[in-house]
């Protein structure tokens, strides 16, 4: 006998029964139908649903009960580097990805490890990435878990036991033409029509962007779409050939430096499949190098840099594009979180894309056509005088064109953006988009000569120009410009409704729930629940370590859980260095935390003090140290911090035992003694003399800052011990 379920409502009821009788009280009665399409007790996809709104209708934990929220379980992870993953939860099992592209399956109710998978990513691959060896999540489809690895593989795992089903390289066979290409994968795959879609990173080093679609069952490549043309407009025999030749190629200088650096445009994070339009939206990144004069002779818009591009998910065929940042020279990517909504626009309901990219403007686009509907600054910005009301094209201020004027320029937002990769959230109950907004100014300056290196950053910008001062008063003044806040944005009125100020930038992604709560972890080690209607702080927990990952919520064992990966990292503390500590100093503890009403777990005491200052050698060569400063800023800053000050993730080289002897330093920097830990060899770009100059610079910096660092450690202001806020 065939059982026929006659209505969507009954189908949903049957689904809930199969999931284990989810309590009716956990789900708001007014949950929009679109939000009920996925099992409400699961978090089965990166943004929970295909709309990527990061909203869950679960409401056991609400404004009235959140005071009872306690830690239910935690799991310490095996790497104290940054954690940026969104765990998936399917049928009571959590699938979490962590640093170095590792995967864990856990009992979502208890945190018990069911299986683990380590792809054994080579340590020297860390040199190819700008922003820590992080991983932002997996995809789940038909009993398989899909994960991209930092060294560019895509792997399908059996969800039952973690056994690899297939593995393939995401990197084209000819992608290494030239000697400076650098490809990594740290974003989460997406799945549409049985196609696994993944992009790559690497534009800061030298890369040509692309996104690829693979058969989810076999791993076979189905299509590839390049985001910038090939030199001489050479066809790639790829899905992008027609669009690149017809649309993108005329926007580049044919013989510009991009032909040697790859041009950039990597699709390193935002990928969204929209079943309403049956389109795949990709957010395209920055140019390679940043320097627009070197990259394209100051000519053309350089498509598809800084654009949202819509493709057919089955074939990769181009449909439309909207370029948010033409002539990009600020690292204003369009790679930030994309979500789809249904909003009233001009008196009628429209299916739209909303986007808050790095450049500081909040965009509303028609999801079917890419038509610009509205755009408004959601933060202070000084690079453009607004957007054309019809086309949405920015009116760029002449002084912001730093690579053409040859004058240093302080940009707000800077290269780390008004909003970076940390996801937004949307609540259909409040109609607000919640944005982890920030202000991190940047000094842009053209160097005397743009040089492309086979290892290290290739930005075409003088990295030594904007170092933080040592003077305490000057640092305190500079720290005032480093800001972070949770912004509640009305996408219809295009205006802020409220904001919650934080101690500094680089805070975690967001989660909105049917309990009218917004959850967020902060750089200072706190985890919060805010009232979604007015931003009132209703819950706080000391996680003992900075949080940048976004939370998720799910049902397991009849209880609602809120879970988040903890681990301070990413590009901000690596690049900004010591100034990153102004937002609240924490020692890194990478772990997964899960909260529930009346939870009974507790964290052990922190018991660590971070990278403690060690009295440095007194003698150094000032001339060598001066030369070493330039080399350090070119090759070391992206991991070990501006001006040799660590932001608290990777070792602070001022206190490293390696600088005590020239031989020991050469063994690490030139001979790869620590390759297994992510510190590869720089012998291809540095000789013995230059390595010694860097060592002398580090000794000088250790002497310059030793007393100051001792003062910081003795007077460190951490978050208060304890758990909830009364």
Secondary structure, DSSP 8 states (H G I E B T S, - for coil): ------SHHHHHHHHHHHHT---GGGB-TT--GGGGSS-TT-B-STTSSTT---EE-B-SS-TTTGGGEEEEEEEE-S--S----B-EEETTEEEEEEGGGEEEEEETTT--EEEEE-----GGGGGG-SS-S---B-EEETTEEEEE-TTSEEEEEETTT--EEEEEE-S-TTTT-SS----B--S--EEETTEEEEE-B-TTTS-B-EEEEEETTT--EEEEEESS--GGG---SSTTHHHIIIIIGGGS-TTSTHHHH-EE----S-EEEETTTTEEEEE---EESS-HHHHHTT-S--TTTTEEEEE-TTT--EEEEEESSTT--S---S-S-EEEEEEEETTEEEEEEEEE-TTSEEEEEETTT--EEEEEESS---SEEEE-TTT--EEE-GGG-HHHH-S-EEESS-TT-SS-SS--EEETTTTEEEEEEEE--EEE---SS----SSS---SS-GGGG---SSHHHHHHHHTT-EEEEEEEETTTTEEEEEEE-SSS----EEEETTSEEEEE-TTSEEEEEETTT--EEEEEE-SS---S--EEEEETTEEEEEEEE---SHHHHHHGGGGGGG-------EEEEEEET------------S------S---HHHHHHHHHHHHHHTHHHH-GGG---SSS--GGG-GGGGSHHHHHHHHTT-TTGGGT----TTT--HHHHHHHHHHHHHHHHHHHHHHHHHHHT-----SSS---
